[in-house]
Amino acid sequence: MSCNPKIETLPEQAEWTPFPLPADDEIIDFVDGLHTLCGSGDPNIKEGIALYVYMINANMNQRSFCNNDGDFLLCAQEGNLDIQTEFGKLFLQPGEIFVVQRGVRFGINLAEGTKAARGYITEVWGSMWELPDLGPLGGHGLANPRDFLFPVAHIDENLHVPFSIVNKTNGKYAAIEQDHSPYDLVAWHGNVVPYKVGHSSLAWEKEARTTD
């Protein structure tokens, strides 16, 4: 028996049908459209995992999200996304994955021509998402650093605007108001940075090999 009476355990496998997109008369951005499905462990002790789903139809205007609990791995299921991070911007299509590390501020916006989007998120606490070993697949494992795309540093045109930073700490949300944009980075260096892998990065790989 669990020491936490609020925990319910499923003895069988679980699966979900696609969750409904927001209605046309609703305005739901990433913060409001993020819903917990299940999890195991505790972010406070930095051990465990959680699964989420997001359904959105609005951009995060002058609003940013910061997860202080763990690393997010986002998989887009429907709708193209323009993602803005402290390190720069990335474009995400259905079937691609996006990883953002703990403590990084970011915004999830709808790409041009996209009215609504839906997808899934896996969060890990304590450990970090790492590139898998290539193993017997060798150079064809598509897990080389060059198979992943990273943002180019970007600075907002207007920095002096009010911003709400929504922080997730120990599973609870708290908003911090500030008088400037968090997206004010002119350059960065290092290897702990948001990244994506998917159709566009693999297409870049194919083009590069053809050129060689």
PETAGI-V537084 format. One record per run of one state. SS is the DSSP state (2 for helix, 1 for strand, 0 for the rest). FROM is the first residue (numbers start at 1). TO is the last residue. If there is no record, write none. Layout:
((SS & FROM & TO) (SS & FROM & TO))
This chain:
((0 & 1 & 33) (1 & 34 & 42) (2 & 43 & 45) (0 & 46 & 46) (1 & 47 & 56) (0 & 57 & 62) (1 & 63 & 67) (0 & 68 & 70) (1 & 71 & 78) (0 & 79 & 80) (1 & 81 & 85) (0 & 86 & 87) (1 & 88 & 92) (0 & 93 & 96) (1 & 97 & 100) (0 & 101 & 104) (1 & 105 & 110) (0 & 111 & 116) (1 & 117 & 125) (0 & 126 & 134) (2 & 135 & 140) (0 & 141 & 144) (2 & 145 & 147) (0 & 148 & 148) (1 & 149 & 150) (0 & 151 & 151) (1 & 152 & 152) (0 & 153 & 154) (1 & 155 & 155) (0 & 156 & 162) (1 & 163 & 169) (0 & 170 & 171) (1 & 172 & 178) (0 & 179 & 183) (1 & 184 & 184) (0 & 185 & 194) (1 & 195 & 197) (0 & 198 & 198) (2 & 199 & 211) (0 & 212 & 212))
